[in-house]
Amino acid sequence: MTLEQAITKIDQLKKKVATDLPKKIVQIASVDIAAMIADRVVKTQTNFRGNKFSRYSTRPMLASGTTIKSRRVWEALASSKNKRRELDWVTIKRGGKNIHLFEIKGGYAELRKIEGFTNANKSFEFTTEMWRKFGVKKVTYSGNVMKITLGGKTDEAQKKINVNSKHEGVNIIAANKNEEKFLHDHVNRILQGYIKELKLN
């Protein structure tokens, strides 16, 4: 290979790295890495440091019986006059209306139990909204640095991630070292593929 040919091929490699590689990285992050993070959290209930998430709260909480998370609770705790008499009630004003809420003494853990969920493991998947709308939220470039932000692709999904992360004291969707290594290894394989394709090795 002449020097001129080598320079041409290197220019072609630079073009691939600048245009094709970022698209492939985003695809890997949006499909593979997002799935790996969700799978780890749901199946092993561990954060990116390898630590288990906290237990579901048993602190008393209020419910209305009208939301997705409290309809079965209403049936179990407040579906008859006698049951309602045994509950502690609170009235709050919202949007100019009085809203009546009852207390679930066993907190969120009791709510989940009534809804038929296990409390042994925390997987953040009660409504599945958070994980269904989880993926690449934003891609930014600064010079030669590419930054991919994972998060909720809807306001509601991001709100759930923020609330759960605040409660845990750690970003629940942060990638661990194995997941980061998976991305790095994939990028290296793609680069080696470019080099082989251009016969620069």
Secondary structure, 3 states (H helix, E strand, C coil): CCHHHHHHHHHHHHHHHHHHHHHHHHHHHHHHHHHHHHHHHHHHCECCCCCECCCCCCCCEEECCCCCCCHHHHHHHCCCHHHHHCCCEEEEEECCEEEEEEEECCHHHHHHHHCCCCCCCCCCCCCCHHHHCEEEEEEEEECCEEEEEEEECCHHHHHHHHHHHHHHCCCCCCCCHHHHHHHHHHHHHHHHHHHHHCCCC
